[in-house]
């Protein structure tokens, strides 16, 4: 049960960090974000999907690395 609570806390911290970083990007660069979103609507779905898979794999790899080195 303790490991499950630790995993839940870890996930909540990670989600909070994502929200923090994304919020700061929108707060400091709103015009550039609007431009980026407009560009994304013209991208093929396969390109967006590939970028999402790469980002997810990088995030997973980082989590595994952090777990291995017990950071």
N, C-alpha and C positions, 0 to 999 in steps of 0.2 A: 504493500500500500504506500509506503514511503517513497519508493521509486516512481510510482504513478503521480504522486503529488509533485515530486521534483520535476518530472517531465512536463506536467501541466504548468508549473511556474516558469520553466524554461521556455515553453511555447508562448506564454503570455508576455514574457520579457521580449522575446523575438518579435512578436506582433506589435508590441508597443514601440519598439525601435523602428520597425517599418513605418508605422504611422507617423512617428516623429520626423524621420528623414523625408518622407514624402510630403508631409505638411510644410516642412521648412523649404523644400524645393518650390512648392506652389506659392508660399508666402514671399520668397525672395525673387522668384523668376516667373511671375504669372504670364507675361507676354510670350516668353519662350515656350512655356508649357502649352499654351493655346496653339502656338505654331506647331509644336511637336505632335499634338493630338490631331491637328488638321492633316499633317503629313501621314500619320498612321492610318487615317481613314482611306488613304489612297494606296496603301501597301497591300500586296497579296496576303491572303490568310496564311499561306504556307510560310511566308517570311516571318509573320508575327508569331506563328506557332513555333517555328524553329528558335526564334529568340527567346520565347518563353521556356522552352525545354532546356536551352543552354543556361539560362538564368537559374532555373530550378536545380539543374545538376550542379552548378557552381555553389549555390546555397547549401545543397545537401553535402557536397564535398567539404565545404567550410565547417559545417556542423560535425561531420565525422572527424575532421582534423582536430577540431576543438575538443571533442570527446576523447580522442586518442591521447592528446597531450595534457588532458585534464585541466584545461584553461578555465 
